[in-house]
């Protein structure tokens, strides 16, 4: 019975893939590309809007930036020494830095949308529920990291505890207790800001795939509506 169930599952998956492929072939390259660009532009813009405002990170438990888990013991010790307010100021500063950096992503994300080839579109449409998000990460993460870090440095650099974090994190990284990219507050916040941005883009992508009626453009509704059938 298990073998039969496995065979049926594989056949259903194969049939679904073929159906999606046939549906995609039913649209012109122009329509498919236009629909995908509409949907991605919408999703990217919404993610930036949600995060690039006050409390976009700080008030959202999904993306709120806290100290790395392996520094929690040090945080506990500092709080016991009366440094709780200082720690809170650092965490608030880290989240505010991410909130101010994210709007820098808008133009780069939309440029990535415009540069999509027909093959990119087909890969995204048939590549799973987070394929558009993976496309964005591949095309934009390196450049966004360069754009985010100076903003993060300017904001977190105003706090004296930033140096304490960097010193403590540097030692922890030296002992293999912390990833090297988390050894400075600037690098850590930049990475977490990017992770939060792509997480929110993924949520927007998933919502459009599950409910094509949410798509802003008529082509996006038509393309994702067909895939959902």
HELIX and SHEET records of a PDB file:
HELIX    1   1 UNK A    2  UNK A   26  1                                  25    
HELIX    2   2 UNK A   29  UNK A   51  1                                  23    
HELIX    3   3 UNK A   69  UNK A   71  5                                   3    
HELIX    4   4 UNK A   72  UNK A   80  1                                   9    
HELIX    5   5 UNK A   84  UNK A  102  1                                  19    
HELIX    6   6 UNK A  105  UNK A  114  1                                  10    
HELIX    7   7 UNK A  118  UNK A  125  1                                   8    
HELIX    8   8 UNK A  131  UNK A  156  1                                  26    
HELIX    9   9 UNK A  161  UNK A  174  1                                  14    
HELIX   10  10 UNK A  180  UNK A  182  5                                   3    
HELIX   11  11 UNK A  185  UNK A  210  1                                  26    
HELIX   12  12 UNK A  212  UNK A  214  5                                   3    
HELIX   13  13 UNK A  218  UNK A  228  1                                  11    
END                                                                             
